[in-house]
Amino acid sequence: PPTSSRNFWTVEYYQKFFNVNTNDVVQRIKRSMIPHGTDNYLLSHIRPNPDLYGPFWICVTLIFAIAISGNLANYLAYSGKHHWRYEFHIVSYAATCIFLYVWLLPLGLWAAIKWTNGTSDTSLDAELIE
């Protein structure tokens, strides 16, 4: 079926957002580290083929970095004073906070803009992205 007729809760709807290869990812990483002022990279490269791998893996990496650094700080603070144990619940706390922040904050901002704008004009959406 056409992409527009697929429901947002199906896997097929999200397949178009995970359609990148290794070369695409490497080029995006290079351009993020060495920016070029010659063109608008968002319009020329990202918009034609957006992906959700980046935001997902950035969040997961941040979650584990928070958990590891929290446990390391706890270990260094209490080493030698008592028997130290891992605190695995830090991973679930970090995951909850990070994923809520990454998904609910943009959703809330989008809803607030739609509510205050009062129209279904998509030019405001495009201006915010650019």
Order of alpha helices (4+ residues) and beta strands (2+ residues): alpha-alpha-alpha-alpha-alpha
